[in-house]
Amino acid sequence: MPELPEVQTIVSDLNRKLKGHRIQKIWTDWPKSFYPSVVSVRKGISEKKIFGVRRRAKNILIDFAGNMTLLVHLKMTGHLLYRSSDWMKNASKDNPFNDPFNQFIRTIFYLDKNMELAFSDLRRFGEIKLFKTSEENSVPRLKKLGPEPLSPSFTNTKFQKVMENKKGMLKSLLLNQNVISGIGNIYADEILWEAKLGPKKRVDSLTSKQIRNLHQSIRKILKKAVECRGTSISDYRDASGKKGSYQKIRRVYKRDGENCFRCETKLRRTKVNNRGTTFCPQCQK
C-alpha cells in the first residue's frame, strides 16, 4: 500500500498539474469504489474548477469549487495517472504508461484541455468518496487521524506527549493511523532500524532518550523517502507512471537473510500483528 512518501509524491505532482482543470465526464467499470455513488460524484464535481490537491495521512484530497472535496484512497494496488487523452497514439514499449499495472484502469476522469486522470486499481480495493469540504473533519476516514509526522508542529515535545500511556509492541504503534498518520509497513521497518529499536519492543518500556531518537528517525526516514519519490518494490508508480527510488537505499525492508548495513548480522523476518517485519537481531534490541 502506498504510504506517506508515495502519496505525498503523487499529491505534489497532481497539485501542479490538476489545479485549474475541470472534470467534464467520468467513466468507470467499477462503480463499487464510489461513495455514495457514481451518479452523485458526477453531479457534485462535473465542470467545477479544481482548486488544488493535498494529503491527509494516506488519503489524496482534491478540492473543487462549490465546497466539494474528492477523497481517493489507493489501498493496496491503486495509483493515479495524469496523461493526455491521446496517450495511446504516442505509446511505445518504453513508455511508462505501458507498465502492466497501468492496464487495470477502473476509472477515468476526463478533464478539459484534452487531459485525463486515470485510476488504476489491480485488486479493486480503492475508494473514491465525495463530501463537502467544510465537513471534512467529520468524514470517518479522516476524523480520528493522528498528527502528521512531517508537519513542523510534530516536535519531540508533541511526540513525547503522543507516546504517553501507550502500550503494546512498537511497530504496531507506528502503524496505528490514530497515533501517527501515514506510516505503513515499509517505513515502520526502516524507522525502527534507524532508531536501533526492535519491532516487538514494548512501547511503555521506552526511555525519553529512545523516544527522542525515534522521533528523529521518523522524520529523517520519511523526508528521505519523499526526496526519493517513494518506494517501488512492487506496484507503486507516480502520477507520470514512473517508479520511485527509495528501494535502492532501503536498509531492512524485505532484506531478510541479507547482512545488516550497520553490523553485518543476518537480518531476520518475523511477524507483528500478521505484518511481515524485517529487523536486525543485533542492532535492534
Backbone as CSV, one residue per row, in Angstrom:
resi,resn,N_x,N_y,N_z,CA_x,CA_y,CA_z,C_x,C_y,C_z
1,MET,0.841,-1.200,0.000,0.000,0.000,0.000,0.881,1.257,0.000
2,PRO,0.598,2.212,-0.894,1.337,3.468,-0.857,1.234,4.126,0.520
3,GLU,2.367,4.581,1.030,2.423,5.211,2.346,2.668,6.709,2.179
4,LEU,2.948,7.395,3.263,3.077,8.854,3.218,3.990,9.346,2.091
5,PRO,5.219,8.832,1.940,6.085,9.368,0.879,5.520,9.177,-0.528
6,GLU,4.906,8.021,-0.793,4.337,7.776,-2.109,3.138,8.697,-2.373
7,VAL,2.256,8.788,-1.381,1.072,9.634,-1.539,1.472,11.100,-1.657
8,GLN,2.471,11.530,-0.874,2.922,12.917,-0.964,3.513,13.223,-2.333
9,THR,4.236,12.277,-2.902,4.794,12.457,-4.243,3.684,12.650,-5.266
10,ILE,2.675,11.801,-5.205,1.538,11.904,-6.126,0.817,13.229,-5.936
11,VAL,0.579,13.600,-4.691,-0.149,14.835,-4.386,0.625,16.061,-4.878
12,SER,1.924,16.088,-4.638,2.724,17.241,-5.078,2.677,17.388,-6.593
13,ASP,2.766,16.255,-7.307,2.707,16.310,-8.771,1.324,16.737,-9.266
14,LEU,0.290,16.130,-8.693,-1.068,16.432,-9.148,-1.483,17.856,-8.790
15,ASN,-0.987,18.383,-7.688,-1.339,19.754,-7.318,-0.874,20.742,-8.388
16,ARG,0.289,20.454,-8.979,0.790,21.313,-10.058,0.013,21.090,-11.358
17,LYS,-0.367,19.847,-11.610,-0.952,19.508,-12.905,-2.468,19.694,-12.982
18,LEU,-3.157,19.411,-11.871,-4.624,19.439,-11.911,-5.224,20.805,-11.615
19,LYS,-4.486,21.645,-10.906,-5.032,22.933,-10.489,-5.518,23.728,-11.708
20,GLY,-6.770,24.146,-11.651,-7.360,24.918,-12.744,-8.140,24.081,-13.739
21,HIS,-7.922,22.760,-13.741,-8.672,21.872,-14.625,-10.125,21.745,-14.174
22,ARG,-10.961,21.251,-15.084,-12.349,20.897,-14.768,-12.606,19.477,-15.272
23,ILE,-13.356,18.704,-14.501,-13.730,17.358,-14.925,-14.994,17.448,-15.782
24,GLN,-14.903,16.934,-16.988,-16.032,17.036,-17.912,-16.920,15.803,-17.914
25,LYS,-16.332,14.638,-17.700,-17.138,13.421,-17.572,-16.333,12.351,-16.854
26,ILE,-17.016,11.320,-16.383,-16.387,10.233,-15.636,-16.813,8.908,-16.252
27,TRP,-15.822,8.041,-16.513,-16.105,6.671,-16.929,-15.576,5.718,-15.861
28,THR,-16.303,4.646,-15.585,-15.816,3.629,-14.653,-16.399,2.271,-14.995
29,ASP,-15.623,1.226,-14.738,-16.157,-0.133,-14.844,-16.257,-0.774,-13.462
30,TRP,-16.026,0.048,-12.430,-16.091,-0.467,-11.062,-16.785,0.563,-10.156
31,PRO,-18.098,0.727,-10.300,-18.838,1.739,-9.529,-18.825,1.506,-8.021
32,LYS,-18.473,0.276,-7.588,-18.445,-0.005,-6.156,-17.388,0.807,-5.418
33,SER,-16.416,1.357,-6.129,-15.376,2.157,-5.471,-15.868,3.556,-5.108
34,PHE,-17.032,3.972,-5.644,-17.539,5.326,-5.432,-18.477,5.396,-4.233
35,TYR,-18.317,6.469,-3.456,-19.194,6.726,-2.302,-19.662,8.176,-2.350
36,PRO,-20.953,8.457,-2.251,-22.026,7.475,-2.068,-22.407,6.731,-3.344
37,SER,-22.139,7.315,-4.544,-22.441,6.635,-5.801,-21.749,7.380,-6.936
38,VAL,-21.611,6.712,-8.075,-21.038,7.363,-9.254,-21.888,8.550,-9.672
39,VAL,-23.182,8.386,-9.633,-24.106,9.446,-10.053,-23.915,10.696,-9.200
40,SER,-23.818,10.518,-7.888,-23.676,11.676,-7.004,-22.317,12.345,-7.168
41,VAL,-21.281,11.561,-7.434,-19.957,12.143,-7.652,-19.943,12.944,-8.950
42,ARG,-20.508,12.378,-9.999,-20.601,13.110,-11.273,-21.325,14.442,-11.086
43,LYS,-22.449,14.367,-10.408,-23.257,15.566,-10.197,-22.512,16.592,-9.359
44,GLY,-21.730,16.121,-8.380,-21.074,17.027,-7.439,-19.848,17.739,-7.976
45,ILE,-19.155,17.143,-8.969,-17.887,17.756,-9.401,-17.815,18.084,-10.886
46,SER,-18.750,17.654,-11.689,-18.679,17.919,-13.125,-18.638,19.410,-13.421
47,GLU,-17.664,19.794,-14.248,-17.459,21.178,-14.701,-17.080,22.143,-13.579
48,LYS,-16.759,21.627,-12.409,-16.295,22.500,-11.311,-14.772,22.625,-11.362
49,LYS,-14.262,23.812,-11.132,-12.826,24.073,-11.186,-12.110,23.403,-10.023
50,ILE,-10.958,22.790,-10.321,-10.126,22.177,-9.275,-9.255,23.254,-8.648
51,PHE,-9.376,23.415,-7.334,-8.599,24.421,-6.608,-7.208,23.918,-6.232
52,GLY,-7.098,22.611,-5.963,-5.801,22.081,-5.547,-5.924,20.650,-5.058
53,VAL,-4.753,20.053,-4.784,-4.684,18.676,-4.302,-3.803,18.653,-3.062
54,ARG,-4.239,17.934,-2.040,-3.486,17.865,-0.788,-3.589,16.468,-0.198
55,ARG,-2.856,16.262,0.892,-2.790,14.945,1.514,-3.151,15.012,2.987
56,ARG,-3.847,13.988,3.455,-4.007,13.740,4.880,-3.744,12.260,5.100
57,ALA,-2.669,11.954,5.851,-2.230,10.574,6.049,-1.986,9.933,4.688
58,LYS,-2.686,8.844,4.375,-2.511,8.163,3.088,-3.628,8.511,2.100
59,ASN,-4.379,9.569,2.391,-5.521,9.966,1.572,-5.177,11.131,0.659
60,ILE,-5.614,11.049,-0.592,-5.463,12.137,-1.555,-6.765,12.922,-1.583
61,LEU,-6.677,14.236,-1.380,-7.860,15.091,-1.346,-7.787,16.111,-2.480
62,ILE,-8.777,16.076,-3.355,-8.851,17.015,-4.473,-9.989,17.990,-4.187
63,ASP,-9.636,19.259,-4.038,-10.622,20.287,-3.686,-11.183,20.962,-4.935
64,PHE,-12.512,21.069,-4.965,-13.217,21.683,-6.092,-13.949,22.947,-5.651
65,ALA,-14.269,23.769,-6.627,-15.151,24.906,-6.365,-16.488,24.368,-5.866
66,GLY,-17.197,25.203,-5.134,-18.505,24.792,-4.641,-18.457,23.993,-3.362
67,ASN,-17.335,24.103,-2.617,-17.239,23.449,-1.305,-17.302,21.923,-1.405
68,MET,-16.643,21.371,-2.448,-16.645,19.919,-2.636,-15.218,19.381,-2.646
69,THR,-15.016,18.225,-2.010,-13.714,17.562,-1.976,-13.877,16.093,-2.352
70,LEU,-12.988,15.626,-3.216,-12.982,14.226,-3.621,-11.815,13.537,-2.933
71,LEU,-12.113,12.513,-2.145,-11.087,11.728,-1.461,-10.798,10.473,-2.275
72,VAL,-9.519,10.214,-2.522,-9.099,8.987,-3.195,-8.136,8.245,-2.281
73,HIS,-8.488,7.009,-1.954,-7.578,6.163,-1.183,-7.123,5.036,-2.106
74,LEU,-5.807,4.916,-2.283,-5.262,3.983,-3.260,-5.276,2.536,-2.787
75,LYS,-5.429,2.329,-1.492,-5.420,0.983,-0.903,-4.164,0.217,-1.324
76,MET,-4.288,-1.061,-1.676,-3.107,-1.898,-1.879,-2.403,-1.657,-3.211
77,THR,-3.144,-1.526,-4.293,-2.510,-1.513,-5.616,-2.923,-0.339,-6.498
78,GLY,-3.605,0.644,-5.950,-4.084,1.743,-6.774,-3.033,2.796,-7.056
79,HIS,-3.145,3.444,-8.199,-2.369,4.653,-8.453,-3.070,5.521,-9.487
80,LEU,-2.790,6.817,-9.412,-3.410,7.797,-10.299,-2.426,8.214,-11.380
81,LEU,-2.926,8.349,-12.605,-2.093,8.699,-13.738,-2.664,9.925,-14.447
82,TYR,-1.860,10.967,-14.545,-2.245,12.180,-15.272,-1.631,12.091,-16.656
83,ARG,-2.467,12.136,-17.682,-1.942,11.930,-19.027,-2.848,12.578,-20.074
84,SER,-2.327,12.683,-21.286,-3.113,13.173,-22.411,-4.155,12.134,-22.787
85,SER,-5.295,12.588,-23.206,-6.322,11.658,-23.677,-5.882,10.938,-24.949
86,ASP,-4.835,11.447,-25.598,-4.303,10.823,-26.818,-3.053,9.998,-26.524
87,TRP,-2.857,9.592,-25.278,-1.590,8.945,-24.899,-1.323,7.672,-25.696
88,MET,-2.381,6.956,-26.111,-2.178,5.709,-26.842,-1.496,5.937,-28.193
89,LYS,-1.718,7.114,-28.787,-1.125,7.400,-30.093,0.396,7.464,-30.017
90,ASN,0.904,7.860,-28.845,2.347,8.016,-28.682,2.960,6.899,-27.850
91,ALA,2.186,5.845,-27.566,2.678,4.765,-26.709,3.754,3.956,-27.425
92,SER,4.724,3.524,-26.656,5.774,2.629,-27.142,6.144,1.691,-26.015
93,LYS,6.967,0.710,-26.297,7.332,-0.246,-25.250,8.128,0.403,-24.126
94,ASP,8.711,1.581,-24.376,9.483,2.288,-23.357,8.648,3.311,-22.590
95,ASN,7.407,3.488,-23.009,6.534,4.458,-22.351,6.114,3.920,-20.984
96,PRO,6.294,4.689,-19.902,5.910,4.186,-18.574,4.438,3.824,-18.466
97,PHE,3.587,4.397,-19.306,2.162,4.069,-19.251,1.877,2.662,-19.790
98,ASN,2.895,2.032,-20.394,2.726,0.661,-20.851,3.066,-0.357,-19.768
99,ASP,3.446,0.122,-18.604,3.678,-0.762,-17.466,2.441,-1.643,-17.277
100,PRO,2.615,-2.951,-17.003,1.455,-3.844,-16.842,0.437,-3.356,-15.820
101,PHE,0.897,-2.668,-14.764,-0.043,-2.212,-13.749,-0.969,-1.125,-14.281
102,ASN,-0.579,-0.497,-15.379,-1.422,0.545,-15.951,-2.483,-0.017,-16.893
103,GLN,-2.561,-1.336,-16.956,-3.591,-1.961,-17.775,-4.875,-2.212,-16.984
104,PHE,-4.861,-1.863,-15.705,-6.012,-2.129,-14.844,-6.744,-0.839,-14.495
105,ILE,-7.040,-0.046,-15.510,-7.735,1.224,-15.319,-9.203,0.945,-14.995
106,ARG,-9.646,1.398,-13.819,-11.034,1.188,-13.396,-11.886,2.440,-13.591
107,THR,-11.233,3.599,-13.527,-11.971,4.867,-13.623,-11.135,5.878,-14.391
108,ILE,-11.792,6.679,-15.216,-11.117,7.787,-15.890,-11.927,9.057,-15.665
109,PHE,-11.256,10.082,-15.150,-11.845,11.417,-15.038,-11.361,12.201,-16.262
110,TYR,-12.253,12.472,-17.176,-11.881,13.211,-18.384,-11.873,14.702,-18.070
111,LEU,-10.725,15.325,-18.309,-10.525,16.734,-17.992,-10.638,17.596,-19.247
112,ASP,-10.712,18.894,-19.043,-10.620,19.799,-20.175,-9.178,19.799,-20.689
113,LYS,-8.929,20.489,-21.784,-7.599,20.606,-22.397,-7.048,19.255,-22.856
114,ASN,-7.952,18.321,-23.168,-7.572,17.017,-23.711,-6.680,16.202,-22.768
115,MET,-6.921,16.323,-21.475,-6.174,15.562,-20.480,-7.123,14.668,-19.692
116,GLU,-6.561,13.709,-18.972,-7.381,12.822,-18.150,-6.608,12.366,-16.913
117,LEU,-7.372,12.008,-15.884,-6.817,11.434,-14.661,-7.374,10.020,-14.568
118,ALA,-6.493,9.030,-14.719,-6.914,7.631,-14.718,-6.568,6.976,-13.383
119,PHE,-7.480,6.157,-12.890,-7.277,5.440,-11.637,-7.097,3.959,-11.951
120,SER,-5.864,3.482,-11.782,-5.551,2.072,-11.997,-5.620,1.353,-10.656
121,ASP,-6.301,0.204,-10.631,-6.505,-0.495,-9.357,-6.657,-1.996,-9.609
122,LEU,-5.530,-2.685,-9.618,-5.499,-4.109,-9.925,-6.475,-4.918,-9.077
123,ARG,-6.487,-4.692,-7.768,-7.284,-5.534,-6.874,-8.660,-4.959,-6.531
124,ARG,-8.974,-3.798,-7.091,-10.289,-3.176,-6.912,-10.611,-2.859,-5.441
125,PHE,-9.599,-2.476,-4.680,-9.821,-2.120,-3.278,-9.938,-0.610,-3.074
126,GLY,-9.566,0.181,-4.068,-9.522,1.634,-3.922,-10.871,2.250,-3.615
127,GLU,-10.830,3.440,-3.014,-12.050,4.158,-2.648,-12.034,5.572,-3.219
128,ILE,-13.178,6.021,-3.689,-13.361,7.387,-4.187,-14.602,7.942,-3.503
129,LYS,-14.417,8.955,-2.697,-15.530,9.462,-1.876,-15.662,10.968,-2.018
130,LEU,-16.881,11.441,-2.209,-17.154,12.869,-2.318,-17.839,13.375,-1.056
131,PHE,-17.375,14.529,-0.573,-18.011,15.139,0.593,-17.840,16.656,0.529
132,LYS,-18.584,17.350,1.365,-18.444,18.801,1.434,-17.145,19.142,2.171
133,THR,-16.366,20.028,1.586,-15.075,20.396,2.169,-15.220,20.865,3.613
134,SER,-16.260,21.606,3.883,-16.486,22.143,5.225,-16.794,21.057,6.255
135,GLU,-17.115,19.847,5.786,-17.449,18.744,6.690,-16.328,17.704,6.769
136,GLU,-15.141,18.094,6.343,-14.005,17.169,6.280,-13.703,16.485,7.608
137,ASN,-13.758,17.226,8.674,-13.383,16.666,9.975,-14.393,15.680,10.537
138,SER,-15.497,15.502,9.841,-16.477,14.514,10.279,-16.475,13.266,9.388
139,VAL,-15.618,13.264,8.367,-15.503,12.094,7.489,-14.827,10.968,8.266
140,PRO,-15.435,9.791,8.360,-14.897,8.694,9.179,-13.422,8.387,8.934
141,ARG,-12.977,8.377,7.692,-11.591,8.042,7.383,-10.609,9.119,7.840
142,LEU,-11.096,10.316,8.110,-10.215,11.437,8.423,-10.295,11.939,9.856
143,LYS,-11.425,11.738,10.505,-11.666,12.454,11.766,-10.832,11.984,12.956
144,LYS,-10.274,10.765,12.899,-9.515,10.263,14.050,-8.021,10.129,13.770
145,LEU,-7.551,10.738,12.698,-6.152,10.604,12.331,-5.228,11.251,13.352
146,GLY,-4.082,10.608,13.565,-3.067,11.163,14.435,-2.314,12.288,13.750
147,PRO,-1.323,12.888,14.427,-0.574,14.007,13.847,0.234,13.601,12.621
148,GLU,0.471,14.578,11.742,1.281,14.367,10.547,2.762,14.434,10.934
149,PRO,3.533,13.373,10.699,4.915,13.325,11.173,5.878,14.291,10.489
150,LEU,5.530,14.815,9.316,6.404,15.781,8.651,5.949,17.223,8.846
151,SER,4.891,17.405,9.628,4.445,18.765,9.933,5.430,19.443,10.878
152,PRO,5.663,20.756,10.720,6.540,21.483,11.649,6.064,21.383,13.095
153,SER,4.770,21.156,13.275,4.229,21.073,14.641,4.504,19.723,15.306
154,PHE,5.014,18.762,14.524,5.306,17.438,15.081,6.688,17.469,15.731
155,THR,6.763,18.127,16.858,8.016,18.285,17.588,8.252,17.094,18.512
156,ASN,9.460,17.019,19.051,9.749,15.961,20.017,8.844,16.073,21.231
157,THR,8.565,17.299,21.651,7.680,17.502,22.798,6.294,16.933,22.520
158,LYS,5.788,17.188,21.318,4.465,16.661,20.962,4.504,15.149,20.866
159,PHE,5.599,14.609,20.317,5.711,13.164,20.183,5.790,12.486,21.547
160,GLN,6.524,13.098,22.467,6.593,12.554,23.828,5.189,12.482,24.430
161,LYS,4.380,13.491,24.129,3.009,13.527,24.638,2.169,12.423,24.001
162,VAL,2.362,12.246,22.684,1.633,11.198,21.967,1.936,9.820,22.556
163,MET,3.169,9.622,22.981,3.602,8.305,23.457,3.193,8.017,24.905
164,GLU,2.720,9.016,25.593,2.326,8.818,26.995,1.210,7.789,27.114
165,ASN,1.385,6.876,28.059,0.361,5.864,28.404,0.049,4.899,27.272
166,LYS,0.907,4.856,26.252,0.698,3.895,25.168,1.316,2.547,25.554
167,LYS,0.696,1.472,25.090,1.187,0.130,25.375,1.249,-0.685,24.088
168,GLY,1.701,-1.926,24.202,1.772,-2.796,23.041,3.134,-2.755,22.379
169,MET,3.250,-3.425,21.242,4.513,-3.500,20.516,4.749,-2.231,19.702
170,LEU,6.014,-1.875,19.588,6.382,-0.597,18.982,5.970,-0.503,17.515
171,LYS,6.173,-1.558,16.752,5.788,-1.471,15.344,4.280,-1.304,15.199
172,SER,3.525,-1.980,16.033,2.062,-1.840,15.971,1.650,-0.399,16.195
173,LEU,2.335,0.273,17.100,2.015,1.677,17.374,2.316,2.548,16.156
174,LEU,3.460,2.315,15.509,3.816,3.120,14.335,2.817,2.941,13.199
175,LEU,2.206,1.765,13.115,1.239,1.500,12.050,-0.162,2.007,12.365
176,ASN,-0.381,2.428,13.588,-1.696,2.889,14.024,-1.926,4.321,13.536
177,GLN,-2.823,4.486,12.560,-3.066,5.805,11.961,-3.711,6.791,12.926
178,ASN,-4.267,6.300,14.003,-4.851,7.189,15.011,-3.791,7.745,15.954
179,VAL,-2.587,7.169,15.892,-1.478,7.645,16.730,-0.569,8.562,15.922
180,ILE,-0.138,8.084,14.751,0.689,8.861,13.826,0.182,8.587,12.420
181,SER,0.034,9.605,11.613,-0.546,9.443,10.272,0.497,9.077,9.220
182,GLY,0.144,8.138,8.358,0.885,7.940,7.121,1.943,6.868,7.088
183,ILE,2.345,6.324,8.231,3.398,5.312,8.245,2.795,3.935,8.010
184,GLY,3.423,3.164,7.119,2.995,1.799,6.841,4.141,0.825,7.045
185,ASN,4.016,-0.352,6.469,4.944,-1.444,6.743,6.384,-1.153,6.317
186,ILE,6.535,-0.532,5.152,7.888,-0.254,4.654,8.646,0.644,5.610
187,TYR,8.060,1.794,5.891,8.801,2.806,6.642,8.831,2.530,8.142
188,ALA,7.891,1.736,8.651,7.983,1.320,10.051,9.257,0.494,10.249
189,ASP,9.515,-0.454,9.334,10.740,-1.250,9.429,11.980,-0.369,9.327
190,GLU,11.970,0.551,8.359,13.131,1.420,8.147,13.376,2.343,9.341
191,ILE,12.312,2.881,9.883,12.415,3.795,11.027,12.971,3.077,12.249
192,LEU,12.484,1.879,12.511,12.931,1.141,13.693,14.393,0.729,13.568
193,TRP,14.827,0.381,12.364,16.255,0.084,12.170,17.099,1.331,12.434
194,GLU,16.656,2.450,11.891,17.387,3.708,12.081,17.487,4.069,13.561
195,ALA,16.413,3.811,14.310,16.375,4.168,15.737,16.992,3.093,16.630
196,LYS,17.406,1.973,16.051,18.002,0.846,16.799,17.033,0.301,17.847
197,LEU,15.785,0.149,17.424,14.744,-0.368,18.315,14.072,-1.576,17.674
198,GLY,13.817,-2.592,18.486,13.183,-3.799,17.983,11.706,-3.604,17.711
199,PRO,11.166,-4.249,16.688,9.747,-4.080,16.348,8.798,-4.581,17.426
200,LYS,9.253,-5.535,18.251,8.397,-6.080,19.297,8.681,-5.475,20.668
201,LYS,9.527,-4.476,20.695,9.807,-3.812,21.958,8.539,-3.166,22.499
202,ARG,8.333,-3.268,23.809,7.132,-2.707,24.413,7.223,-1.188,24.457
203,VAL,6.169,-0.538,24.029,6.153,0.924,23.964,6.360,1.538,25.341
204,ASP,5.751,0.953,26.364,5.854,1.537,27.702,7.199,1.286,28.365
205,SER,8.128,0.626,27.657,9.476,0.422,28.198,10.477,1.434,27.656
206,LEU,10.045,2.279,26.720,10.958,3.237,26.103,11.360,4.349,27.061
207,THR,12.615,4.727,27.000,13.095,5.873,27.778,12.834,7.152,26.988
208,SER,12.977,8.280,27.647,12.794,9.572,26.967,13.804,9.728,25.839
209,LYS,15.027,9.237,26.046,16.053,9.319,25.014,15.681,8.465,23.813
210,GLN,15.158,7.280,24.044,14.749,6.406,22.945,13.583,7.005,22.163
211,ILE,12.663,7.636,22.866,11.537,8.293,22.187,12.045,9.453,21.338
212,ARG,13.008,10.196,21.864,13.589,11.300,21.098,14.290,10.780,19.842
213,ASN,15.050,9.696,19.978,15.720,9.104,18.815,14.703,8.575,17.793
214,LEU,13.619,8.009,18.296,12.568,7.504,17.420,11.921,8.650,16.644
215,HIS,11.667,9.739,17.328,11.096,10.927,16.672,12.008,11.417,15.555
216,GLN,13.295,11.490,15.833,14.254,11.931,14.823,14.302,10.961,13.646
217,SER,14.209,9.671,13.938,14.259,8.654,12.883,13.022,8.707,11.992
218,ILE,11.874,8.938,12.599,10.632,9.061,11.822,10.768,10.169,10.790
219,ARG,11.190,11.326,11.235,11.286,12.469,10.333,12.402,12.281,9.295
220,LYS,13.521,11.719,9.712,14.643,11.508,8.796,14.272,10.545,7.676
221,ILE,13.710,9.402,8.029,13.385,8.381,7.028,12.290,8.860,6.081
222,LEU,11.240,9.463,6.623,10.141,9.916,5.762,10.585,11.042,4.828
223,LYS,11.407,11.968,5.330,11.911,13.044,4.469,12.753,12.479,3.327
224,LYS,13.611,11.513,3.666,14.463,10.913,2.637,13.618,10.165,1.612
225,ALA,12.599,9.466,2.064,11.731,8.722,1.150,10.957,9.656,0.224
226,VAL,10.540,10.810,0.731,9.870,11.803,-0.114,10.847,12.329,-1.172
227,GLU,12.089,12.595,-0.758,13.117,13.039,-1.710,13.334,12.009,-2.814
228,CYS,13.222,10.728,-2.456,13.401,9.637,-3.427,12.134,9.345,-4.213
229,ARG,11.075,10.084,-3.912,9.786,9.930,-4.599,9.184,8.545,-4.375
230,GLY,9.385,8.017,-3.169,8.718,6.789,-2.774,9.493,5.523,-3.079
231,THR,8.844,4.395,-2.756,9.446,3.075,-2.910,8.664,2.260,-3.927
232,SER,9.356,1.704,-4.918,8.696,0.917,-5.975,9.214,-0.515,-5.992
233,ILE,9.127,-1.182,-4.856,9.491,-2.593,-4.830,8.452,-3.413,-5.575
234,SER,7.184,-3.014,-5.449,6.120,-3.750,-6.143,5.446,-2.859,-7.173
235,ASP,4.242,-2.357,-6.883,3.439,-1.730,-7.930,3.346,-0.213,-7.867
236,TYR,3.985,0.444,-6.919,3.824,1.894,-6.826,4.419,2.611,-8.039
237,ARG,3.667,3.549,-8.576,4.122,4.444,-9.635,3.620,5.849,-9.315
238,ASP,4.343,6.873,-9.775,3.890,8.237,-9.533,2.844,8.626,-10.573
239,ALA,2.447,9.886,-10.581,1.361,10.328,-11.464,1.752,10.352,-12.931
240,SER,3.039,10.163,-13.213,3.503,10.068,-14.604,3.814,8.635,-14.988
241,GLY,3.518,7.692,-14.093,3.767,6.286,-14.378,5.190,5.845,-14.098
242,LYS,5.970,6.676,-13.387,7.370,6.356,-13.107,7.556,5.802,-11.693
243,LYS,8.625,5.038,-11.520,8.922,4.428,-10.225,9.643,5.400,-9.300
244,GLY,9.502,5.153,-7.986,10.309,5.852,-7.005,11.671,5.175,-6.901
245,SER,12.539,5.677,-5.998,13.888,5.110,-5.918,14.339,4.757,-4.503
246,TYR,13.452,4.901,-3.493,13.908,4.602,-2.125,14.310,3.135,-1.980
247,GLN,13.735,2.237,-2.783,14.071,0.822,-2.679,15.567,0.572,-2.882
248,LYS,16.242,1.485,-3.559,17.674,1.321,-3.817,18.523,1.571,-2.572
249,ILE,17.970,2.271,-1.596,18.757,2.601,-0.402,18.136,2.050,0.884
250,ARG,17.079,1.255,0.781,16.437,0.739,1.979,17.415,-0.117,2.776
251,ARG,17.233,-0.117,4.083,18.166,-0.796,4.976,17.698,-2.176,5.411
252,VAL,16.381,-2.335,5.620,15.908,-3.621,6.125,14.689,-4.178,5.403
253,TYR,13.784,-3.357,4.977,12.514,-3.843,4.437,12.733,-4.867,3.325
254,LYS,12.207,-6.083,3.521,12.311,-7.193,2.576,13.763,-7.555,2.255
255,ARG,14.665,-7.337,3.205,16.066,-7.737,3.028,16.426,-8.893,3.968
256,ASP,15.429,-9.604,4.496,15.716,-10.692,5.422,16.648,-11.723,4.766
257,GLY,17.618,-12.181,5.574,18.631,-13.113,5.082,19.878,-12.422,4.576
258,GLU,19.795,-11.122,4.319,20.963,-10.344,3.899,21.646,-9.746,5.130
259,ASN,22.819,-9.183,4.928,23.572,-8.623,6.044,23.096,-7.225,6.406
260,CYS,23.095,-6.952,7.698,22.792,-5.604,8.195,23.879,-4.650,7.727
261,PHE,23.494,-3.481,7.248,24.462,-2.493,6.787,25.289,-1.912,7.937
262,ARG,24.804,-2.070,9.151,25.480,-1.471,10.304,26.440,-2.447,10.974
263,CYS,26.003,-3.686,11.182,26.838,-4.632,11.941,27.098,-5.941,11.211
264,GLU,26.525,-6.103,10.015,26.714,-7.271,9.154,26.074,-8.554,9.685
265,THR,25.254,-8.445,10.726,24.475,-9.586,11.197,23.392,-9.905,10.171
266,LYS,23.047,-11.171,10.030,21.985,-11.554,9.118,20.642,-10.997,9.605
267,LEU,19.951,-10.316,8.731,18.645,-9.772,9.085,17.621,-10.895,9.181
268,ARG,16.673,-10.743,10.088,15.652,-11.759,10.300,14.270,-11.220,9.951
269,ARG,13.381,-12.162,9.702,11.994,-11.819,9.422,11.104,-12.390,10.518
270,THR,10.157,-11.590,10.972,9.183,-12.035,11.947,7.835,-11.450,11.563
271,LYS,6.839,-11.647,12.401,5.536,-11.047,12.161,5.105,-10.251,13.378
272,VAL,4.550,-9.097,13.121,3.964,-8.257,14.170,2.532,-7.973,13.745
273,ASN,1.587,-8.503,14.502,0.174,-8.378,14.126,-0.059,-8.825,12.678
274,ASN,0.543,-9.942,12.320,0.401,-10.543,10.992,1.022,-9.730,9.862
275,ARG,1.873,-8.771,10.208,2.571,-7.993,9.189,4.022,-8.459,9.119
276,GLY,4.465,-8.830,7.913,5.853,-9.220,7.730,6.789,-8.101,8.171
277,THR,7.814,-8.459,8.949,8.684,-7.457,9.565,10.130,-7.928,9.498
278,THR,11.020,-7.084,8.965,12.440,-7.416,8.886,13.214,-6.523,9.848
279,PHE,14.161,-7.122,10.563,14.910,-6.374,11.578,16.272,-7.016,11.778
280,CYS,17.163,-6.297,12.457,18.488,-6.816,12.807,18.454,-7.273,14.261
281,PRO,18.684,-8.560,14.524,18.636,-9.057,15.903,19.761,-8.530,16.780
282,GLN,20.807,-8.004,16.157,21.934,-7.480,16.927,21.770,-5.988,17.220
283,CYS,21.414,-5.213,16.209,21.301,-3.746,16.370,20.021,-3.304,17.064
284,GLN,18.956,-4.038,16.827,17.637,-3.590,17.295,17.194,-4.402,18.503
285,LYS,17.470,-3.867,19.654,17.152,-4.568,20.900,15.781,-4.136,21.427
